[in-house]
Amino acid sequence: MTTPKIFITYRRKDSEQFVFSLGLLLEDRLPERVFWDRDALKAGERYKVKIEDALRESGVVIVVIGDAWLDIRDEHGRRRLEDPEDVLRTELVTAIQLKVPLIPVLVGSARMPSAEDLPEELWPLVDWHAMRVNLDDPKGSMARLIGDVQRLLEERRAEDERKEQLRLEEQQRAEEEHRRQEQLAAERVAEEQRQRQATERARLEQERKQAAEQARLEQWRRIPEQPPGEEPPSEVKRVVNILVAPNKTFTDIRRSASWWLPWLLGAIVATGLVTIVDKKVGMEKVSVRRLTPKQAARLDQLTPEQRASEMEMTAKSTRYVGYAFPLFNLLTVAVIAGVLRPTFNFGFGAEVKFKQAMAISMYAFLPGTIKLLLAIEIVLSTGGEGFTYFNPVASNLTALVDPSSAFLYSVATSIDAFNIWTLVLTGIGYSCVTRVKRGTCMGVVFGWWAVVTLAGAGIAELFA
């Protein structure tokens, strides 16, 4: 930051002697801070550039005005102030444009010019308070002038310091912002690098898992379905193994996907149950026990003849449905196979054939056959008192739910011990056939069961 200077502008023909004395006095008081044309301009320098540079560094401009200041003319008789190239006019115009404080100094009997006396560019000069120098007391006048000059220089210095402080603060903020941006950029680059590395690690880990899974599948494919020298299990043995060693039955499905025996057993037992219930209990009673509270209320509103006809039709439909159960069971198994097979093949890269999927479900449904056998035993021993197809052996949660809520009653019917047993066997079966992890297979099977159970409950509630 430069030290503010004092710029003196004057007419030589008007007040050269006074300016000489003033300049020496100021140089004595404020050395190297006075600019005037005694020795400030050197030969070969561009005076306009030099003057502008000096004015930019000045804290005050002393405008010395003598008696002839306004009327000094050039060789053509024109006032010098009317000449745009006049040095004094150039100095004043530049100072006004740079907003440097002006001190008009009136020497002798000189008067302060009015706006009418000046070119338009110099009109701001009349706004500055002038100081008159008393030639009878030059020392006192000089002292006051120097005091005013020092005050203006101090104000300029303070202003320059304030601006410099603001500049430094702004520069510091800019540097801090630059450093912050550089840090953010570095952090972004580092984060991108970490993400690329994490992505690469994940890709390599995925490739490793895929390679391991492929190797496991290849090894599994090379495992013979039946150990050498050992006879394959018979159909009857496979049914028995479901109860004691289900892994053996489901593993053998890779060799033979036959499923006729478990289906035939289920068909025989289901037909026997329908026949016994029809004789011991009667389909009319069973049909009444199947009615929901809303259906029962609707039936009570009918005439006796209408009620009897309705119950006869309901009993017939219950009987026909019971005898057609083996076909419904076959269709249900086909639908389950049609859902689980693509789930494992497309979702887990397995290679399950449709016949294998049918066999898994057929053998997994054997607990249902056991449930029907228990129901036959209960009907024969109790005469079928309280028998209902919804809960024939009291193995589900329907006894704990209000039948008026079709949704909850449907969900409670599905939460059955034999159903859970069937689901577990289904998961084991797909694990043995596909070599997908057993926990994953269980998750798939129970997940589909939950979806179907909730959807069925929603439909039951809708049409209740």
Summary of the structure (lengths in Angstrom):
residues: 464
radius of gyration: 55.7
end to end distance: 92.8
largest distance: 150.8
contacts: 1322
relative contact order: 0.06
helix: 69%
strand: 6%
